[in-house]
């Protein structure tokens, strides 16, 4: 099971529209009524590893060149949009849930 699945299941479990993961900062779940910050912090190396585990090869190459990427990920019957903005020592990963199909 990919490491990102724990975050995807949290989005589904809490009925969030997505999540924001930033290196070394608290996880933010997004809701129509406003963002909610969790106490869980995502270390930079974990964030990099979970993206590399699911990103297409072209996206990984772009990330290594410090270019932002977007891709979709199907997991558990749901589709998620993933956007990664890499900066030196910090990545920002935005996950948006989309209806499957």
Number of C-alpha atoms within 10 A of each C-alpha: 6 11 14 16 13 10 17 21 13 14 20 13 9 11 14 20 17 24 24 20 22 22 21 17 18 17 19 19 22 21 15 9 7 8 15 14 14 11 10 11 15 16 16 17 13 14 20 20 13 14 21 14 13 18 19 14 10 10 19 17 13 13 21 10 10 15 14 17 18 15 14 17 15 14 14 9 8 14 17 20 15 21 18 23 16 21 13 6 10 17 23 19 22 19 24 19 21 15 8 11 7
